[in-house]
Amino acid sequence: MKPMIWHPEEKDARVNQYLDRVNHEPWLAIFAGAIGVLLLLSLMIFLGLF
């Protein structure tokens, strides 16, 4: 049975560097989606007026 105490291994540093490079918040996609929803809502309201 393995001990319950975790000790860092050599590969953990490489994994952390990879995750720091790749794992980030998709702020651009969130912002673009919000702008797209507002644009579609505005277009539907504008077309509904006529």
C-alpha distance (Angstrom), angle and dihedral (degrees) to the residues before:
residue distance angle dihedral
M1 . . .
K2 3.80 . .
P3 3.80 120.0 .
M4 3.81 115.8 -103.2
I5 3.82 94.4 -130.9
W6 3.81 113.7 95.7
H7 3.77 119.3 -140.1
P8 3.82 121.2 -173.0
E9 3.78 115.7 -107.0
E10 3.80 130.6 -150.5
K11 3.79 94.3 -102.5
D12 3.83 92.9 53.2
A13 3.81 92.4 76.8
R14 3.82 91.2 53.9
V15 3.80 91.4 46.9
N16 3.81 91.0 50.6
Q17 3.81 91.6 49.9
Y18 3.81 90.1 50.6
L19 3.81 92.3 48.8
D20 3.81 91.6 48.2
R21 3.81 88.9 53.1
V22 3.81 98.0 44.0
N23 3.81 108.0 25.9
H24 3.80 109.3 77.7
E25 3.77 138.6 132.9
P26 3.81 114.8 -87.8
W27 3.82 94.7 -128.4
L28 3.80 93.2 153.4
A29 3.82 92.6 54.4
I30 3.82 91.9 45.8
F31 3.81 91.6 49.5
A32 3.82 93.0 45.5
G33 3.81 90.9 48.3
A34 3.81 91.8 50.8
I35 3.81 91.5 49.2
G36 3.82 90.2 47.8
V37 3.81 92.5 51.1
L38 3.80 91.6 48.7
L39 3.80 90.8 47.8
L40 3.81 92.6 50.6
L41 3.81 92.1 45.9
S42 3.81 90.9 49.6
L43 3.82 91.0 47.9
M44 3.82 92.1 50.5
I45 3.81 91.3 49.1
F46 3.80 91.8 46.4
L47 3.81 92.7 49.0
G48 3.80 90.4 45.5
L49 3.81 90.4 59.8
F50 3.80 92.9 62.5
